[in-house]
């Protein structure tokens, strides 16, 4: 029963932090370390990625009409623009897909730890504040996804690639990259949601293959429960984020990341001093 409660907590953490630019994987690593669920390290490493499928389904449900190029309610032009949007999503996914396939195991071994998470939380927190201060008062040059050029897509894809390091935040990295090149906050956030679909499905498939699909009954139950909880919470989190950015910038997330990263480093130093 206690492990069920811990899985629910992890699902809530995933649902909230997947879409807010604060690093879902980083939070899952840290909360997982605190909760110490009675599951193997191999299972938890896979769980922390595959649980994102629940969050992805929230995007599919909330934006189904916009994502669906076959919708009978769309004109031929709208269908064409939807196909173009999917092509843009796939182009921007290429950098992370290539590096993820080549270096997935290396990245996990080197960076799947609290200290690298803390460093990346702080680095991107500072970037958010710098970029938002630089953009203050400026009118964005891109206010529609259809205006994103191939060069812009590859730039955003490069930043998403950097998010393969835990603590960076996939949504945070892509939003920072988009803001730097003059994309509006609304478009940056929405494109980030859509960009997550192929990336997270691919990452989850890799983890499941690496795990070997060899679940016990209990492990499968925990995984499904985590996905369901993350789906429900993600629906709320996405609606909050899209409403929030209409009136506010992202600096508050930058400050949060810096404070959290600093606290993690302090705790790590205390643990080191205590031996």
N, C-alpha and C positions, 0 to 999 in steps of 0.2 A: 504493500500500500504506500509506503514511504517513497519508493522509487517511482510510482505512478505520479505522486505529487511533484517530484523533482522533474519528471518529463513534462508535466503541465507547465511548470515554471519556465523551463527551457523553451517550450513552445510559445509562451507569452513573450519572452525575451526576443526570440526570433521574429515574431510577428511585429513587434514594435520597432526593433532596430534594423530590420532588413531594408526598410524604406526611408527611415530617417538617416541622414548621412553621418552615422556615428560608429559604423562597423558592427554588423551582426555577428560575423565569425569571431571577432575579437571579444564581444560580450559573451558569446556562448562558451568560448574557451575559459574566460574568467569566471563566469557564473558556474560552469561545470566544475572548475577547480574548487570552488567554494562548497558546492553541493555534494561533490564526490559521489555521483550515482553508482550503484553497485553493478556496473557494466564494464566490459573490457575497454582498454584504451583504443583498440582497433575499431570496436563498435562505435564508441563515442566520436572518433574522428570522422567516420562515415555518417553518423547521425547528424553531426553539426552541419554537414553539407546537404544531405538528402532532405532534411526537415524543411529546407527552403522551397521544396516543391509545393508545399501547402501555401506558402506566401505567393508563389508564382500563380497558382490557381486563382488567387484573389484578384490579380491583375487581369487575368483572362475573363473572369466573371464581370468585373466592374467595367472593363473596356471592350466587351465582346463585340458590340456593334462597330466600334471604331477599328478594331483589329480584323474584322471579318470582311474579306474582299468579295465574298459571295452573297452578301446581304441583299435581299430583294428590295429593301427600302432605300438602297443607294442608287444614284444615277451611274451611268457608264463612266463618267469623269471621276466620280467619287471612288468607284471600284479601282480605276486605274491609279489614282493617288494612293489608295490603300496598298496596292501591289508595290508601288514605288517606295512607300514607307517601309515595307517588309524588306525590300532590297537594301535600303539604307541601314536597317537594323543588322542585316547579315554582313554588310561591308564593315560596319563598326565593330562587329563581333570577331573579325578575323584575327587581330593581334593577340587578344586574350586566348582565343582558341588554339593558336599555334604554340604560344609559350606554355599554356596550360598542358597541352599534350606532351610537349618535350620535357618540361621541368617540374611537373606536378609533384612527384615524389621528393625531389630535391628541395623545393620550396616548403613543403610540409615539414621536412626534417630540420631545416634551418630556422624557420620563422614561426612554427606552430607552438609558440611559447609566450608567456606573459610579457617578458621584457621587449621583444620586437613589437608586440601589439601596442605596448605603451608608447614606444618611440613613434610609431606610425600614427597613433592617435594624436600625438602632439604636433607632428610635422604637418598633417593635413588640417588640424585645427588652426594652426598659424596661417596656412595657405588660404583657408576660408576667409579669415579676417582681412588678410592683405588684399585678396581679390575683390571682396565686397567693398572695402574702402576705396580701392582703385576705380571701381565701377560706379561709385556713388554719384548720382546726378546724370550719369550717361544713359543715353537711349540705346537699348540693344539693337544690333543690326539684324538679328534673326529672331522673328516672332512666330514662325511657323516651321514645322518639321520639314515641309516641302522645300524650304529655303536652304537646307543644309547641303553643302557641296561635298564632293568626295574627299577633298582635303580636310574639311571640317570633321567628316565622319571618321577618317583615319586618326585625326588628332584626338577625338573623343575615345576612339578605340584604344589608342596608346595609353590614355589615362586609365581606362578600364583594365588594361593589362597590368598596370602597376598595382591594382587592387588584388592581384593574386597573393600579395603579401598580407597576411591577417593583420587587422588593425587599421588598414587603409580605408576600408569601406568602398564597396563597388559603386554604390549610389553616390557616395561622397566624392570619389575620384572622378567619376564621369561628369558630375555636376560642376566640380571645380574646373575640369578641362573645358566644358562647354561655356562656362561663364568667362573664362579667359579670352575666348575668341568671339565674345559678343553675343552669345545666345541668351535669350531672356530666361528668367528663373522658371517660368511656367513651362516653356518648351524643354529646358534642360531637365527638369524633374520628370515630365511626361515621357520624354525620349528614354530616359534612364529606366523607367518602368518597363517600357517595351523591350529595351535592350537586354533586360534581365531574363527574358523568356528563353531564348536559345542558349544563352550562356549558362544559366542555372540548370536547365535540362541536361546540357552536355556535361557539366561538372558533376551532377548527381549520377548520371550514367557511368562516368569514370569511377566514381567512388563505389558504386554498387558492383561494378565489374571487379574492381580491386578487392572488395570485401568477399567476392565470390558468391553472392546471393545465398550464403549459407547461414540463414537466420534460425535461431530457436523460435519457438512459438511466442515466448515472452518478448524477445527482441523485436519481432515483427509487430507485435501489439504496441510496444513502446514507440516504434517508428511511425506507425499509422496514427497513434494518438498525438504525437508531436506535430505531425503534418496537419491534422484537423485543427488543433489549437492555433497553430501559426496562421492557418487560413482565416479563421474567424477574427483573430486579432489584427491581421494584415488589412482586412477590409476597413477596419476603423482607422488604422494608422495611415493608410493611403488617403482616405478622405480628409483626415486631419492635415496631412502634409500639403495636399493640393489647395486646401482652404487657407492654411497658414501663410504660404508663400505669396498669396495675392496681396497680403498686407505687410509682410515682414521679409527681412533678408535672412541669410544663413549664418550670420555672425554668432548667434546664440549657440548654434551647434559647434562652432569653432571653439568658443569658450568652454563648453561642456567637455569637448574632447581633450583640451589642454589640462583641465582640472583632473579628469579621470586618468589620463596618462600619467600625470604627476603623482597621483595617489598610488597608482600601481607600482611606480618606481620606488616610492617611499616604503611601501609594504615589502617589496622585494629586498630592499636594503636592510630592513629590520629583520627579515627572516634570515638573511645572510649573516647578519651580526650575531643572531641568536644561535647560529650553527644548525 
